[in-house]
Amino acid sequence: MQAINNCPDRTNHLKKWKQTTTFLSETFQCLYELFGTSTAFFCCLFQQITTMTNLKITKKHHMHLNNPFPSPPTSFPLLQGDLSANFQTLPPYKAFSIGRDFQLLWRSENGGSLSIYHLSHPTRSIWSTIPGQAFVSAAMVETEVEESRGSFAVKDGAVHLVCNHQTIDDIKEINGWDHELEVKDHHFPSGYLGLDQKSHQKDTKFPMLLINGRIFNTKKKMMMKKKKNRLQETGFNGDIKCNSKVLPASARYWVLFEQKNSSQIGFQVMLGQPSYEYRQMTHSRGGFSRLKFRLHRLRKRKFEWYWSLPKLKGFVRVSSSEEEMEVLRAAEEFGEFNRVFLTYSSEEKERFFGFGEQFSHMDFKGKRVPIFVQEQGIGRGDQPITFAANLVSYRAGGDWSTTYAPSPFYMTSKMRSLYLEGYEYSVFDLTKNDRVQIQIHGNSIQGRILHGNSPSELIERFTETIGRPPELPGWIISGAVVGMQGGTDAVRKIWNDLKAHEVPISAFWLQDWVGQRETVIGSQLWWNWEVDTTRYFGWKQLIKDLGAWHIKVMTYCNPCLAPTDEKQNRRRNLYEEAKALGILVKKKNGEPYMVPNTAFDVGMLDLTHPNTSSWFKEILQEMVDDGVRGWMADFGEGLPIDATLYSGDDPITAHNRYPEIWAQINREFADEWKSKLVGKEKEDPQEALVFFMRAGFRNSPKWGMLFWEGDQMVSWQANDGIKSAVTGLLSSGLSGYAFNHSDIGGYCAVNLPFIKYRRSEELLLRWMELNAFTTVFRTHEGNKPSCNSQFYSNDRTLSQFARFAKVYSAWKFYRIQLVKEAAQRGLPICRHLFVHYPEDEYVLTLGHQQFLVGSEILVVPVLDKGKNNVKAYFPLNESSSWQHIWTGEVHAKPGCEIKVDAPVGYPAVFIKVGSVVGETFIRNLKIFNIL
């Protein structure tokens, strides 16, 4: 396919290619009908073939002079259409049950609408449609993806079909397994609809609810403005290409609602294949079609959502214009819709929180939020660094929406919440005040609607399904995690300095344990996961000596491997081993896919291969056998979307799932290692492994033990500096990431002639104050240590580091409580005030300005250069007063904002008056001689 895309005669070759896929579609369909699920391989193969025909991938890895202000990716506009209903089958008003605890209300006025309620709150809808407007629509759209070193721009290309109007033909309750629903529509692949009784029987809560009807377009309302190349239709317009001639088309749809538990409704949206209106058409049933007809009668009836391959419609076109025929062929070559839209109502002042780890915003009302794992970018809109990053590397600067760990989940200020299942690329369009529109790059939607009375309830119910992290072992949250590099002598020197300042230390994190090499951009790690015994001579003795002081050693790894032919003291060449085992991600030709990364290319582990997990666990085992007790499990966000995986999975969905599998492998190893301990070691809670990672998706909290926020700039800026570290901490906490933190001082420094970002001493000191109130208190030297102020730079930085390591230790007792609560309920340690004060309108406007630790400590960090005071807001609906920890001053008036002095070393921190947690914290600060 890549060869066809690059061919000068691409159009003709592409037509032939699509004709071939049509033939394969028909052939695979018959094989499937004859042999059933034993030919699932054919389904997977055909899915990849058809995906390639409407997906264009452009590699931008080696473009070194680019537009510094790239335009946002072309996107499909918010789609609108009309809703109508069959009033012969639907009454004007009716309530339908969904399981035991939910109800759907149908109203026919104003064109018709649906609303879902929990029976405990029959006046508050948790999901509802807009009266008279379509809530299911679909399209056939070409997809273009630009990729450059872990950054991705997903674009909507030419539009071949849009069905944006909708009818509701029927709403039915399904009350038992004896109920069977015949689709009786030759455009639905299996000819019938149902549910898999075996997989549902145990947990099914009847009745389920099925809505069906048709989606369609109207030829007379659609036109093309040729000069501006804009498609215009009722409620549909945008700067995207579309066929100038649009044929009337329609398709069946089915929406299923089913109660999953007392607080969740599952929903599925499925589409049949489109049918087209032609000027004249005569059906013919040749021998092949007769075979298909006979095979169709032999299908086993399984009561399940049934997916199959596109069928050829048996017809002979008698007359039509060439233009119309070309439009028809273009649409039919897709075979099925590849965009599905779900539209429902929202209130004008409703605020939307969540969407995973987001660094620029807390509230997303008015925005269009893409959900795709990728590099967060360098600058993300902050200038001048974003300009420079984009100039030298295509889209490397990122923007407000780019993130390592997105999640298709949100909760609102009106206590509504929804999340998507699956891993497809999706977009949440919140640009209209009165609606939400979810766009899925696929042909179905599956997700859940949550019921809860508070943000904490919604978090608890969300994480009940996706999973929660295990309790962190006490050692990782007891003191500072000292991140540094340099080798054995450097570690011993810094250790002596820290002992002199009486710094409580949990661990030394030594990311350069594998050794360093010089590249065109400076010193970089050897991505070959074994200790470099030259740099870290006496490695086991160093670990033993630190262990005698109850200090652990942590290291670094990631799922990529670099060729190490030039590394003289290596014992193993892990890249060559993985290549020989066939466990690297491959190109289409079967060769290892060498992924560009900064100054060198690497092979990426194929985590879908059955041998990868055991092989990598052996590497971790060797590391742990030396005495290592933790590591950074870096990366996971850069799987190329044109890669070939052992599983045959679609690379786009596999891309979003990759960081979850990466976390799962690391977690399984940690749990397996613990389970093999015997005697006192097995009972010792301190004998446990910890890994932390940055990339993730919806279910990552289940597998990841600890997260960090990636590579912030060493700056004060909002989108990628210290402020973004707070925003990312709080948004991820609302999305199930209970344990998160950032590098003290940030990571990314720039030392160009005209653009310099260097970590100042003031920034470092303020970041220490901030991170003393997060899950883990960990330093990082950054990508350019010599350009940055370090905790060991001078006596002032060492003293501040010692001071706030002790502040961090002073609330360890409360941190242990919060870690247990997170493992049991999913609540984050660091919380946006919305979690506990959702009725306070001013709280809803807050971003990085302040946050809660649990519910008992209020932190208002200094996040601006040269500032020595902050504005602290004390929320409404709080019966307790707040006490300033440094002065003891009590602030008893809720709903007010005051200016508080905050010189370096004395950040604005408050405790609840009368709180046992607060009183204990103050007492411990006095024990540490901080107060």
URTAKA-V765661 format. One record per residue. N is the residue number from 1. OMEGA is omega in whole degrees, 0 to 359 (999 if undefined). Layout:
# URTAKA-V765661
n: {N:N}
omega: {OMEGA:OMEGA}
This chain:
# URTAKA-V765661
n: {1:2:3:4:5:6:7:8:9:10:11:12:13:14:15:16:17:18:19:20:21:22:23:24:25:26:27:28:29:30:31:32:33:34:35:36:37:38:39:40:41:42:43:44:45:46:47:48:49:50:51:52:53:54:55:56:57:58:59:60:61:62:63:64:65:66:67:68:69:70:71:72:73:74:75:76:77:78:79:80:81:82:83:84:85:86:87:88:89:90:91:92:93:94:95:96:97:98:99:100:101:102:103:104:105:106:107:108:109:110:111:112:113:114:115:116:117:118:119:120:121:122:123:124:125:126:127:128:129:130:131:132:133:134:135:136:137:138:139:140:141:142:143:144:145:146:147:148:149:150:151:152:153:154:155:156:157:158:159:160:161:162:163:164:165:166:167:168:169:170:171:172:173:174:175:176:177:178:179:180:181:182:183:184:185:186:187:188:189:190:191:192:193:194:195:196:197:198:199:200:201:202:203:204:205:206:207:208:209:210:211:212:213:214:215:216:217:218:219:220:221:222:223:224:225:226:227:228:229:230:231:232:233:234:235:236:237:238:239:240:241:242:243:244:245:246:247:248:249:250:251:252:253:254:255:256:257:258:259:260:261:262:263:264:265:266:267:268:269:270:271:272:273:274:275:276:277:278:279:280:281:282:283:284:285:286:287:288:289:290:291:292:293:294:295:296:297:298:299:300:301:302:303:304:305:306:307:308:309:310:311:312:313:314:315:316:317:318:319:320:321:322:323:324:325:326:327:328:329:330:331:332:333:334:335:336:337:338:339:340:341:342:343:344:345:346:347:348:349:350:351:352:353:354:355:356:357:358:359:360:361:362:363:364:365:366:367:368:369:370:371:372:373:374:375:376:377:378:379:380:381:382:383:384:385:386:387:388:389:390:391:392:393:394:395:396:397:398:399:400:401:402:403:404:405:406:407:408:409:410:411:412:413:414:415:416:417:418:419:420:421:422:423:424:425:426:427:428:429:430:431:432:433:434:435:436:437:438:439:440:441:442:443:444:445:446:447:448:449:450:451:452:453:454:455:456:457:458:459:460:461:462:463:464:465:466:467:468:469:470:471:472:473:474:475:476:477:478:479:480:481:482:483:484:485:486:487:488:489:490:491:492:493:494:495:496:497:498:499:500:501:502:503:504:505:506:507:508:509:510:511:512:513:514:515:516:517:518:519:520:521:522:523:524:525:526:527:528:529:530:531:532:533:534:535:536:537:538:539:540:541:542:543:544:545:546:547:548:549:550:551:552:553:554:555:556:557:558:559:560:561:562:563:564:565:566:567:568:569:570:571:572:573:574:575:576:577:578:579:580:581:582:583:584:585:586:587:588:589:590:591:592:593:594:595:596:597:598:599:600:601:602:603:604:605:606:607:608:609:610:611:612:613:614:615:616:617:618:619:620:621:622:623:624:625:626:627:628:629:630:631:632:633:634:635:636:637:638:639:640:641:642:643:644:645:646:647:648:649:650:651:652:653:654:655:656:657:658:659:660:661:662:663:664:665:666:667:668:669:670:671:672:673:674:675:676:677:678:679:680:681:682:683:684:685:686:687:688:689:690:691:692:693:694:695:696:697:698:699:700:701:702:703:704:705:706:707:708:709:710:711:712:713:714:715:716:717:718:719:720:721:722:723:724:725:726:727:728:729:730:731:732:733:734:735:736:737:738:739:740:741:742:743:744:745:746:747:748:749:750:751:752:753:754:755:756:757:758:759:760:761:762:763:764:765:766:767:768:769:770:771:772:773:774:775:776:777:778:779:780:781:782:783:784:785:786:787:788:789:790:791:792:793:794:795:796:797:798:799:800:801:802:803:804:805:806:807:808:809:810:811:812:813:814:815:816:817:818:819:820:821:822:823:824:825:826:827:828:829:830:831:832:833:834:835:836:837:838:839:840:841:842:843:844:845:846:847:848:849:850:851:852:853:854:855:856:857:858:859:860:861:862:863:864:865:866:867:868:869:870:871:872:873:874:875:876:877:878:879:880:881:882:883:884:885:886:887:888:889:890:891:892:893:894:895:896:897:898:899:900:901:902:903:904:905:906:907:908:909:910:911:912:913:914:915:916:917:918:919:920:921:922:923:924:925:926:927:928:929:930:931}
omega: {178:178:179:181:182:185:178:181:188:185:181:180:181:177:179:178:181:174:178:180:176:177:179:178:181:181:181:179:180:178:180:181:181:192:176:189:180:179:178:178:182:178:181:181:182:179:179:181:183:178:182:184:180:178:178:181:180:179:181:188:191:175:188:173:191:174:182:178:182:179:177:178:177:186:176:183:177:188:179:178:184:176:173:184:176:185:173:180:183:178:179:184:177:175:178:178:171:185:182:192:184:180:173:181:176:174:183:184:180:177:177:179:178:175:179:181:167:187:177:178:187:179:181:181:176:175:180:178:180:183:175:182:183:175:172:175:186:180:169:188:174:182:176:179:174:185:178:172:176:176:185:172:181:185:171:180:184:179:181:179:174:172:190:174:190:169:169:180:185:172:185:170:176:191:179:185:178:181:179:183:177:179:179:180:186:177:173:192:186:180:177:185:175:182:180:186:184:184:184:193:185:189:186:177:181:0:166:184:181:176:178:181:181:166:185:170:179:186:187:182:185:182:183:170:190:184:182:179:181:174:179:177:178:178:182:174:180:182:176:183:177:174:182:178:182:180:172:182:178:178:174:173:176:175:181:173:179:178:178:174:187:183:185:172:172:176:176:174:180:182:167:179:182:170:187:174:180:177:175:181:172:181:175:178:178:182:182:179:177:176:179:180:179:180:181:182:182:183:176:181:175:184:188:169:189:179:181:182:181:177:169:174:182:177:174:180:183:178:177:178:180:180:179:180:179:177:180:180:181:180:182:180:176:180:181:178:174:170:174:182:174:186:179:193:174:178:186:183:179:181:186:181:176:182:178:181:181:191:186:185:168:180:186:175:182:184:177:192:175:181:181:181:176:174:181:180:180:181:176:180:174:181:8:189:179:176:183:181:179:182:186:180:191:179:182:181:183:176:186:187:185:185:176:193:176:176:179:185:173:166:184:178:177:179:171:183:181:170:179:170:183:188:180:172:181:178:174:182:181:187:177:184:189:186:169:172:177:177:179:172:182:181:176:176:176:181:181:174:186:172:176:183:180:177:181:176:181:177:181:183:175:183:174:182:185:180:182:180:174:174:175:175:185:187:185:182:182:183:184:168:189:178:181:180:173:180:188:183:180:180:182:179:180:178:178:179:180:177:179:179:177:180:174:186:174:187:166:177:189:186:181:180:182:183:181:175:180:175:183:180:177:180:179:183:168:181:179:201:173:184:174:187:173:180:180:176:183:186:183:179:177:179:180:181:178:180:178:177:180:178:180:174:179:184:188:170:174:185:179:181:179:173:185:181:184:181:190:187:178:175:179:173:188:177:181:177:181:178:180:180:180:185:174:173:186:169:181:182:177:178:177:180:180:187:178:177:183:188:181:179:183:169:182:180:174:185:176:180:184:182:185:185:182:180:182:177:176:177:177:181:178:179:182:178:177:180:178:182:177:181:169:175:191:174:186:184:192:179:179:185:172:181:175:182:179:184:185:181:172:186:181:177:177:179:180:181:187:181:176:178:178:178:182:180:179:181:179:179:180:180:180:179:180:183:182:178:181:174:183:179:181:182:183:181:179:179:181:180:177:169:178:187:184:184:180:175:189:187:182:178:178:187:181:178:185:180:168:196:176:196:175:172:175:187:177:192:192:188:183:177:185:179:180:178:177:180:179:179:186:179:178:178:177:184:175:179:188:184:182:178:179:173:176:179:184:186:195:174:179:183:178:182:185:180:182:171:179:181:178:178:180:178:179:182:179:179:174:179:179:188:174:180:174:186:183:181:190:179:173:179:181:183:178:186:184:179:189:167:182:179:180:186:182:184:180:181:178:180:178:179:178:182:187:166:177:174:178:180:184:176:177:181:180:178:178:177:183:177:177:180:179:180:182:187:179:182:182:175:178:191:167:182:178:182:184:182:184:181:181:184:181:177:182:180:184:175:183:191:181:180:178:165:190:176:192:183:179:184:177:188:172:187:180:180:175:181:177:175:179:172:180:179:179:193:174:177:178:181:182:172:180:183:176:189:185:184:184:181:182:179:189:185:179:178:180:179:182:175:183:175:181:176:180:181:183:180:181:180:184:175:176:177:180:180:176:177:180:181:179:178:179:180:180:176:178:178:178:181:174:175:999}
